[in-house]
């Protein structure tokens, strides 16, 4: 059950029990948006597109006072006090029900854009409008900045962006000149209306607007929202009260999503900065890579390092854990491997042995898997060693097979790590695919079935795509993780490193 903000809490049982006591009216005045008894009924607004009595709009009170029958004039009889209180209470419960349903829908959103769209839809219901615009522009300047529209096309948004910000209600809110809601009931009747705003409003058919600031005490200003009417109109006091209560909760929800989005963006940026900015160009081999990071940041990494005498070092690996600590450990491990590869890259076993010793001494509570390959493109030869890592996949016109690497424990799991190296001699035009276990885990299949799916995806690469490692990597990734599964949030990172030999 969603917690309704304190301004809309009312003890319903107390009001019902005391409905014959005239003093209860004074108590209701503290909560009701308008003091008059008829204020809780749905007001009849001017005819405005988007305002109707269909389900989903602000519901009218469930009880109203029955009109007097058409008979000979008699002395007016005032309604009983209990009927007035029941009518007012019924309207208030109807408003609370509407707020509850709308905030429930908002609470189910998990992304900023999704939440902003839901805010606009709910606001359109509450203020009786058809179109709207929400601008996310945090006052601290840290972003992210975004604009979403309801019932507005991209050209419409483009036209609105040409209007000087100071001429619009939401622009004044974003620039800090206004901190209150603002209703402009008839734009074209305003004296001194900005000519560009008049032109755009006429083009879009917007005759009135209602704007709200989106701000919290803790986070400050987050942005602004505005709804547009097709004809001169303005929300009643009751509607403004309801949208104010909803916006208070919506802004707190947006602030939480904003913090989450910033954390994810920071983690992705840090992870990307610790990986190669670009792949090297080495004669005799073409390289391509695909990297997907989970929302919390993970420890999967790759490297492609030019070595002396035209050689090339290729590496993929994965550090246990997730979050900032795993990303930092990944960066330290990759930097150390680069140093060892420069010194003794022609011996992959020695490289991984040194890396294992470093990991055991500096981070004894952490383990990692890794695979390092020393490549000589001119001779089309790879010498590689793996530590608890999945075997490479050789993809060619006449074969698609996993390399026969020796089973070995991950780094940091044994007192002394060592495993023999393996040599691979790819044919001209063949591609060696290195990858991390995240590719297999994201499928949700058992490991044996995931390996079978990977083999089938590689074997099914069309001949036209085999000549381009970029296209080959995309085909394997999207075949293994179809329907956008490669882009959805997951705790598993994914790395594919493809090396095609000429």
Secondary structure, 3 states (H helix, E strand, C coil): CCCCCHHHCCCHHHHHHCCCCCCHHHHHHCCCCCCCHHHHCCCCCCCCCCCCCCCCCCCCCCCCCCCCCCCCCCCCCCCCHHHHHHHHHHHHHHHHHHHHHHHHHHHCCCCHHHHHHHHHHHHHHHHCCCEEEEEECCCCCCCCCEEEEECCCHHHHHHHHCCCHHHCHHHHHHCCCCCCCEEECCHHHCCCCCHHHHHHHHHHCCCEEEEEEEEECCCEEEEEEEEEECCCCCCCHHHHHHHHHHHHHHHHHHHHHHHHHHHHHHHHHHHHHCCCCCCCCECCEEEEEEEECCCCCEEEEEEEEEEHHHEEEEEEEEEEEECHHHHHHHHHHHHHHHHHHHHHCCCHHHHHHHHHHHHHHHCCCCCEEEEEEEEEHHHCEEEEEEECCCCCEEECCCCEEECCCCCCCCECCCCCCCCCCEEECCCCCCEEEEECCHHHHCCCCCHHHHHHHHHHHHHCCCHHHCCCHHHHHHHHHHHHCCCCCCCCCCCCCEEEEEEEEC
